[in-house]
Amino acid sequence: MRHFGHVPADDRRRLFHREPAEFTRDAPAALLSAALGATLYSPATRPHLADDIVKQAALGVRSMVLCLEDSIADGEVTAGEANLVTQLIDLDARGAGTPLLFIRVRDAEQITDLVRRLGPAVRLLSGFVLPKFTPGRGEPFLAALTAAESASGQRLFAMPVLESPELLHLETRAATLADIASVVDKHRDRVLALRLGVTDFCSAYGLRRAADTTAYDVGIVANVIADVVNVLGRADGSGFTITGPVWEYFRLQERMFKPQLRSSPFLEGRAESLRTTLIEHDLDGLLREIELDRANGLLGKTCIHPSHVIPVHALSVVSHEEYLDARDILRPERGDGGVLRSAYTNKMNEVKPHRAWAERTLQRAEAFGVAREDVGFVELLAAGLGR
């Protein structure tokens, strides 16, 4: 699979200076964590789950979470497990291409039980999402994952979700973060990425952000994100990929934030269907939050609606300017440091301070590609939507 692999090859060559790399679920963890992109959540109770997975893969989804936790009612768990097992066994029998697949469980025992029930179909899985991750809950989760991996012979990653009140509350946050860091560091080879449960953070204070309000506009949430990145997202080799929070709006009649996308010259003369897509689906807040995710050290995003996927991926593509800057900073002859003028002659590139940024940028370039010099977000969005 590859990002934008659903776009015709001729269009990819027109759009990309360097195309996204192909990868499989057996790829190195560093590439997989960068390539998660828009991770689409789906309730495990969906009656045509196997068909949904195949459909979304064809539309550009490259990672999915099949959820047995908050997206289904407590009384639906047993039926959800049975449906999930049946659908994945059917999907395995078809031999169809799938995205990276993860199961979001409620408790540790579900991990070993589901792996046992799946049998050979476990090869479709890339791992499990571990909700409300705390040091006390984390160790049993990770022990169960280790046992399931050993029993099945299948590499299985963990994606802990950081969303507990202990992490949110100021008086317990520092100790909780330190303890979480200790747990995930012990299982570093197994932890693919850390996910943020911003909806649960808001719930603890009776908050719900509006469609024109990003997670970074909610002070309590912004503070937690900053502290999580501070402790768990460092670029010194001790950090992890941390993914962006869910954007829960996908349709809105009134918007307060109007992106320049609306007035882009590229839209002139384009199909009316593209204009309709941009108007009908609320992209304003989503686009703003994706940019703020990147500025705050997050990569990828939790998504609950397919319409969010292509915008997340389009904004994950490395620009031609970013690529040239990163490549210049990392040239071997720059090893001793120094300052150089950017290839676009519009900024200073200071080799030592910008090295970690450059390394992360080239990692993102491998996963999402590098746009041509004259290609921007709108062109990538249009191509991803098939317009």
RAKAWO-V202597 format. One record per pair of residues at least 12 apart in sequence whose ideal C-beta (glycine too) atoms are under 6 Angstrom apart, sorted by sequence separation. I is the first residue (numbers start at 1). J is the second residue. D is the distance in whole Angstrom. If there is no record, write none. Layout:
i=I j=J d=D
i=I j=J d=D
//
This chain:
i=23 j=35 d=6
i=68 j=80 d=5
i=145 j=158 d=6
i=338 j=351 d=5
i=337 j=351 d=5
i=337 j=352 d=4
i=4 j=20 d=6
i=3 j=20 d=4
i=111 j=128 d=6
i=198 j=215 d=5
i=325 j=342 d=5
i=334 j=351 d=5
i=2 j=20 d=5
i=66 j=84 d=6
i=324 j=343 d=4
i=2 j=22 d=5
i=201 j=221 d=5
i=329 j=349 d=5
i=40 j=61 d=5
i=44 j=66 d=5
i=329 j=351 d=5
i=44 j=67 d=6
i=101 j=124 d=6
i=105 j=128 d=6
i=198 j=221 d=6
i=201 j=224 d=6
i=321 j=344 d=5
i=39 j=63 d=4
i=40 j=64 d=5
i=41 j=65 d=5
i=42 j=66 d=6
i=43 j=67 d=6
i=44 j=68 d=5
i=101 j=125 d=5
i=102 j=126 d=6
i=325 j=349 d=6
i=37 j=62 d=5
i=101 j=126 d=6
i=102 j=127 d=5
i=103 j=128 d=5
i=104 j=129 d=4
i=259 j=284 d=6
i=290 j=315 d=5
i=329 j=354 d=5
i=39 j=65 d=6
i=41 j=67 d=5
i=98 j=124 d=6
i=100 j=126 d=4
i=281 j=307 d=5
i=36 j=63 d=5
i=45 j=72 d=5
i=102 j=129 d=5
i=133 j=160 d=4
i=257 j=284 d=4
i=43 j=71 d=4
i=130 j=158 d=6
i=133 j=161 d=6
i=259 j=287 d=5
i=283 j=311 d=6
i=330 j=358 d=5
i=43 j=72 d=5
i=92 j=121 d=4
i=127 j=156 d=5
i=133 j=162 d=6
i=255 j=284 d=5
i=329 j=358 d=4
i=88 j=118 d=6
i=122 j=152 d=5
i=127 j=157 d=3
i=129 j=159 d=5
i=130 j=160 d=5
i=131 j=161 d=5
i=134 j=164 d=5
i=215 j=245 d=5
i=252 j=282 d=4
i=45 j=76 d=6
i=123 j=154 d=6
i=126 j=157 d=6
i=127 j=158 d=6
i=132 j=163 d=6
i=257 j=288 d=6
i=85 j=117 d=5
i=89 j=121 d=5
i=92 j=124 d=6
i=108 j=140 d=4
i=112 j=144 d=5
i=122 j=154 d=5
i=132 j=164 d=5
i=134 j=166 d=6
i=158 j=190 d=5
i=162 j=194 d=6
i=326 j=358 d=4
i=85 j=118 d=6
i=88 j=121 d=5
i=108 j=141 d=5
i=111 j=144 d=4
i=115 j=148 d=4
i=158 j=191 d=5
i=159 j=192 d=6
i=168 j=201 d=5
i=249 j=282 d=5
i=111 j=145 d=6
i=159 j=193 d=5
i=160 j=194 d=6
i=161 j=195 d=5
i=162 j=196 d=6
i=163 j=197 d=2
i=45 j=80 d=5
i=64 j=99 d=5
i=69 j=104 d=5
i=112 j=147 d=6
i=157 j=192 d=4
i=326 j=361 d=4
i=44 j=80 d=4
i=63 j=99 d=5
i=88 j=124 d=6
i=108 j=144 d=4
i=112 j=148 d=5
i=159 j=195 d=6
i=161 j=197 d=5
i=168 j=204 d=5
i=326 j=362 d=5
i=50 j=87 d=4
i=62 j=99 d=5
i=63 j=100 d=4
i=64 j=101 d=6
i=65 j=102 d=5
i=66 j=103 d=5
i=67 j=104 d=4
i=68 j=105 d=6
i=69 j=106 d=5
i=111 j=148 d=5
i=115 j=152 d=5
i=163 j=200 d=4
i=45 j=83 d=6
i=49 j=87 d=4
i=61 j=99 d=5
i=194 j=232 d=6
i=211 j=249 d=4
i=65 j=104 d=5
i=165 j=204 d=5
i=247 j=286 d=5
i=322 j=361 d=5
i=44 j=84 d=4
i=50 j=90 d=5
i=57 j=97 d=6
i=50 j=91 d=4
i=57 j=98 d=6
i=211 j=252 d=5
i=54 j=96 d=5
i=57 j=99 d=5
i=247 j=289 d=6
i=323 j=365 d=6
i=318 j=361 d=6
i=135 j=179 d=4
i=212 j=256 d=4
i=53 j=98 d=6
i=138 j=183 d=5
i=142 j=187 d=5
i=212 j=257 d=5
i=194 j=240 d=5
i=318 j=364 d=6
i=198 j=245 d=4
i=318 j=365 d=4
i=323 j=370 d=4
i=135 j=183 d=5
i=193 j=241 d=4
i=194 j=242 d=5
i=195 j=243 d=5
i=196 j=245 d=5
i=244 j=293 d=4
i=181 j=231 d=6
i=193 j=243 d=5
i=181 j=232 d=6
i=317 j=368 d=5
i=320 j=371 d=6
i=316 j=368 d=4
i=317 j=369 d=6
i=318 j=370 d=5
i=319 j=371 d=6
i=320 j=373 d=4
i=6 j=60 d=5
i=177 j=231 d=5
i=244 j=298 d=4
i=317 j=371 d=5
i=250 j=305 d=4
i=168 j=224 d=6
i=242 j=298 d=5
i=246 j=302 d=4
i=243 j=300 d=4
i=244 j=301 d=4
i=250 j=307 d=5
i=241 j=299 d=6
i=246 j=304 d=6
i=3 j=62 d=6
i=1 j=62 d=6
i=69 j=131 d=5
i=314 j=377 d=5
i=317 j=380 d=6
i=65 j=129 d=5
i=233 j=297 d=5
i=162 j=228 d=6
i=314 j=380 d=4
i=314 j=381 d=4
i=229 j=297 d=4
i=314 j=384 d=6
i=211 j=282 d=6
i=212 j=285 d=5
i=211 j=285 d=5
i=214 j=288 d=6
i=310 j=384 d=4
i=25 j=100 d=6
i=214 j=289 d=4
i=310 j=385 d=6
i=216 j=292 d=5
i=214 j=292 d=6
i=25 j=126 d=5
i=274 j=382 d=6
i=266 j=378 d=5
i=274 j=387 d=4
i=264 j=378 d=5
i=271 j=387 d=6
i=261 j=378 d=6
i=235 j=356 d=4
i=33 j=192 d=5
i=33 j=193 d=5
i=29 j=192 d=6
i=33 j=241 d=4
i=61 j=309 d=6
i=60 j=310 d=6
i=37 j=300 d=5
i=38 j=301 d=5
i=39 j=302 d=6
i=40 j=303 d=5
i=41 j=304 d=5
i=36 j=300 d=4
i=38 j=303 d=5
i=38 j=308 d=6
i=38 j=309 d=4
i=38 j=312 d=4
i=37 j=313 d=5
i=17 j=320 d=6
i=3 j=313 d=6
i=60 j=384 d=6
i=34 j=363 d=5
i=34 j=364 d=6
i=35 j=367 d=4
i=34 j=367 d=4
i=21 j=366 d=5
i=20 j=368 d=5
i=20 j=369 d=4
i=19 j=369 d=5
i=18 j=369 d=6
i=18 j=370 d=4
i=16 j=369 d=5
i=17 j=370 d=5
i=17 j=372 d=5
i=15 j=375 d=5
i=3 j=368 d=5
i=15 j=383 d=6
i=11 j=383 d=5
i=7 j=383 d=5
//
